[in-house]
Amino acid sequence: MPDTSSTPARGRLVTLWRLGWTVGTACVVQGLICGLALLPVVWLWTRLATARAWGTPAFLAVAGFAVVPSYVLFALALMIVSPLAMRLAGWRTPESVEMTLTGLDWPLLDWVRTMIGTHLVRFLAGSLFRGTPIWTAYLRLAGARLGRRVYINSLAMSDYNLLDFGDDVVIGEDVHISGHTVEGGVVRTGRVRLGPKVTIGLGSVIGIDVEVGAGCQVGALSLVPKRTTLEPGATYAGIPVRRLDTDAVSSMRPE
């Protein structure tokens, strides 16, 4: 008879190796990203440190004024380096898949590393630039398909490569949009499509595989469940959303 006594132990070793590799590579890559983003700041302060006026009141005044611009410079560099590094590493959210948390397969671990990079930029740079064209440009660079004149005033967004917004879309403060959901220990992913001139009110939650028609408006603090289709030019609100301009409810595709 084959000896299967070592199978569970071998499985645990494989799991530990995968976790260690994931954590280790994530730390190394994010460390390199932050290091590269700091290079312009290091150059600036090196120039200041070699100034002849070192230690004088004038130098201290200049150095004091340079602190905030230095952080802004780091944040800008981070928003360029991080998405480029993610693309180089091939870390992104896979579309329309199911990944079990207990399985710890490589697609899941790559997704975890992607989320780490997303959170780092969001934490270090997002509060400075959200709601500005700079933040929109970063999301494009990170893989989001965004039209012209898109306004995004929310940091509660992730899985950028699964976001597809048309022209003149407005996303209010604290709107939660992501391309994944976790249910019963399974991570499910899906694209989110917002047509041109869509407005999402503050604090709303948009599920995966949602399609919002052109000119549609979603009221504040609303929930658009997964696999929902909202009609063009209509107004929706509520938990879950229902159409307000008629007695019809939102159209939902069966799971």
Secondary structure as UniProt FT lines:
FT   TURN            5..6
FT   HELIX           7..49
FT   TURN            52..55
FT   HELIX           57..89
FT   STRAND          98..100
FT   TURN            101..103
FT   HELIX           106..121
FT   HELIX           122..126
FT   HELIX           127..129
FT   TURN            130..131
FT   HELIX           133..141
FT   TURN            142..143
FT   STRAND          145..146
FT   TURN            148..149
FT   STRAND          151..152
FT   HELIX           160..162
FT   STRAND          163..165
FT   TURN            167..168
FT   STRAND          170..171
FT   TURN            173..174
FT   STRAND          176..177
FT   STRAND          180..183
FT   TURN            184..185
FT   STRAND          186..189
FT   STRAND          192..194
FT   TURN            196..197
FT   STRAND          199..200
FT   TURN            202..203
FT   STRAND          205..206
FT   TURN            208..209
FT   STRAND          211..212
FT   TURN            214..215
FT   STRAND          217..218
FT   TURN            220..221
FT   STRAND          223..224
FT   TURN            226..227
FT   STRAND          228..230
FT   TURN            232..233
FT   STRAND          235..237
FT   TURN            238..241
FT   STRAND          242..243
FT   STRAND          251..252
//
